[in-house]
């Protein structure tokens, strides 16, 4: 019982850290382009995780690179959207990836869905309507964020496929995280290299960063991209999937709280009600989801 309580604390810490990344990236988007943020964040994360690359198996490299490319696209879309919309809206729309996972499994993999999933869809649509009724209308930033949520959902399903196809020799989650971080760093450098003066702009913008911006970059790299890997792996060994999913559903709530405290973003009564319905929809979708038939990844 005590181990489970500490596991809940670890997963709650993960969710709080995830929530704080939205206002942090919003602040950085004032100084840096999305690709710059990805390069700095995951370059530092890859450097911290570098010792884990030693002794990696070929399958871990293959899956790590593939997952890293998918995650790179998701993050790129998310940060591009964040520059054009509020941190609150970006967080709540991104959270819809939890609901998209069972819907994609139903549409593509022909899995059966229970009534809580469909009820969650209705609640999510109503919640979005209320959120965007009181604030400014749906914009390009919100569309990019929705596309990123779809990519994050595909990333989650790919992780499940990774577990299913490697049952005999489960891959290690921390090694995959190292390969994903390195792939995202290299991907951002390749895209920047294809642009006119892409690398020189990265160096110039990096030199101009102040202490506050650098603190945000280091926080995103070490806390949000390295520490959470350890906490999540440790916590999910002690907490069942249902409780974990409910805790993860609170991520947009922590994002809204930190956005209010750090950058002064706020929501009106209708928007708060819509956000509450979205969180309820995310949790309800997990109550109606089936356990993945695969085996979880090894955590060390």
N, C-alpha and C positions, 0 to 999 in steps of 0.2 A: 504493500500500500504506500509506504514511504517513497519507494522508487518511482511509483506512478505519479505521486505528487511532484517530485522533482522533475519528472519527465514533462508534466504539464507546464511547470515553470519554464523549462527550456523551450518548449514549443511556443508558449506565450511570448517569450523574449524574441524568438524568431519573427513572430507576427508583428510585434512592435517595431523591430528593426526594419522589416519590409515596409511597414506603413510610413516610417520616417524617410524612406528613400525618395518618395514623390516630391515633397517640398525641397529636399536637397537637390534633386535633379532639376527642379523648376528654377531654383536659384542659379545653378550652374549654366542653364540654358541661356541666361542673359549674357554670359561671358564666352561660352563655347558652343560650337556646333555639335549636333547629336553624335556624329562620328568621333569628334574629339573627346566627348565624355566617355564613350565606349572604350576608346583607345587607352585613355588614362586610367579609367576604373579597372578594366580587366587586364591591362598591362601590369599594374601593381599587384592585382590579385594573382595573376599567373606567376609573378616573381615570388610571392609569398608561398604559393603552392608548388614551386619548382622542385623541391625535394621529393614530392610524390610522383613525379614523372619517372623517377628511377625504378626500374623493374616492372614497368607497365606491360601488360600482355597485349598482343596484337588486336584482340577483340575489343579491349578497352580503348585503344587508339581509334579503331574504326568507328565505334559507337560514339566516342567522345567528340570526334571531329564532326560527324553527322549531326549530333545533338547541338554542338556548338554553332554550326551554320544556321540551324533552325532558330536557336536562341538569339543569335546575332540579328537575324531579320526581325524577330519579335521586339527586341530592345530598340533597334533602329526606328521601327515604326512607332513604338511607344514614346520615345524621346522626341521624335519629330512632332507627334501629336501633342505632347506636353508643352512644346513651345507655342502652340496655337490655342490651347484651352487651359482651364484652371487645373491646379493640382488635385482638387477634390474630384472633379469630373473625370480626370484621367484615372484616378485610383478606382473609382466605382465602376467605370466602364471596363477597365482592365480586369477587375474582379469577376466579370462575367465569364472569364475563361473556365471557372469552376462549373458553370452551367453548360458551357459549350461542349465540355468533354463527353457527358452522357448523350447529348444531342448528336454529336459527330459519331459516337459509337453506334447510335441507333440508325443514322442515315447511311453510314459507310459500312459498318461491321454487322448491321442487321441485328443488333442486340435489342431485347425487349426492354421497354421503359415502364416503370410503375407510375401510378397516378401522382405521387408527390413531385415527380419531375415536371409533368405538364402543369401542375399547380404552380410550381416554382417559375416556369416560363411566363405564366400569366401575371404573377406578382412582379417579376422583373420588368416586364413591359410597362405595367402600371407605375412602378417605381421610377423608371426612366422618364416616363411622361410627366410625372410630378416634378422631378428634378429639373427638367429642361423647360417646363412651363414657366417656372418662376424666374429662372435666370435667362441668359441669352439663348437663342435657338441653337439647334444642332449645327455644328460647323465642321470644317475640314479636319481640324485637330481631333474632334470626337470620332470622325470616320477613320482616321489613321489609328487612333487608340483601339477602336473596335477591331480593326484588322490585326493589330498586335495581339489582342486578346485571343483571336482565332489561332494565331501562330503559337501562342503559349499553350492553348488547348492541344494543338497538334504535338507540341513538345511533350506534354504529359502523356498522351497516347503513345508517343514514340518511346518514352521511358518504360511504359508497360510492355511494349513489344520487345524492348531490350531485355527485360526480365524474363519474358516468355521464351525467347530464343536462346537464352544462356542459362537454362535451368541446371544443366549438368555442372557448369563451372560459373557460378554467379559472379558478375562483375562488381568491383569495389566502387562504392558511391564517391568516396573522396578522390579516387584516381580519375573517375569520370569528370568530376568537378574541375580538376586540374586541366584535363584535356579540353574541356569546354571553355574555360577561361582563356587558355592559350589560343584556341581557335578563334574566339571572338576578338582577341587582341590582334591577331594576324589578319583576320578578315577586315577589320577597320583600317589597318594600315594599307592593305591591298586596294580597297576602295578609294582611300585618300590618295594613294599613289597614282590612281587612274585619273584623278582630277587635276586641273591646272593649279600648280603651286599648293597642292593639298598638304604635303608634308611640311612645307615651309610655313603655311598658315597654322598648322598644329604647333610647331615650335614657337612661332611668334605669340600665339594666344597663350601658350603655356607659360612663357616668360612674363606675361602681363598679369597673371593670376595673383591675387592678393592672398593674405594669410587665411581669410575666411573661406575663400574658394578652394584653396588647397586642403583645408581641414575637411571640407565636404567631399573632395575627391578621395582622400585617405579613408574617411569614414565609409564611403560607398565601397571602396576596394577591400578593406580589411574587415569591417564589421558586416556589411551587407553581402559580400561575395566570398568571404573566407570563414568568418566566425559562424555564420548561419549554417554553413555546411556541416560543421562539427556539432552544433547544437541540435540541428534537425535530425542528423543521423543518430545522435545519442538519445534524443527525446522520443523518436518514433520506435525505438527498440523497447520503450517502456509504456507507451500510450497506444491504445488501439486506434485503428484507422478512423472510426466514427468520431471519436473525441478530437482527433487531430484535425479532421476536416472542419469541424465546428469552430475550432480555434483559428484556423486559417481564414475562415469566413469573416473574421473580425478585422482583417488587414485594412480594408477601406475606412473603417471607423478610426483606427489609429492614424491613418493618413489624413483624415479630415481634422482630427484633433491637433496633430502636429502642424498642419498647414495653417490652422487658426492661430496657434501659439507662435510659430516662427515667421510666417510671412503675411499674417493678417487676413487670410482668406476666410470667408464666412458663408453660411448658407441660411436662407430664410426658412420659415416654418414649413412651407410646402416642400422645399428641397430636402429638408431634414426628414420629413415624412417619407418622401420618395427614396431617400438613402436607406432609411430603416427597412422599407419594403424590399429593397435590393439585397440587404444583408439577410433578411428573413428568407428570401428566395434562394440565396446561395446555400444557406444552412438546410433548407427544405430539400434542395436538390441532392444533398449528400445523404439525407435520410432515405431517399428513394433510389440511390445508386447501389449497384451490386458490387461485391468485392471482386477485384481483378483476379482472373484465374491464374495469373502468373505468380511467380515467387519474387519477393522483394530483393533488391540489390544488397550485396554485402555492404556493410557500413564502414569498414576499415580497409 
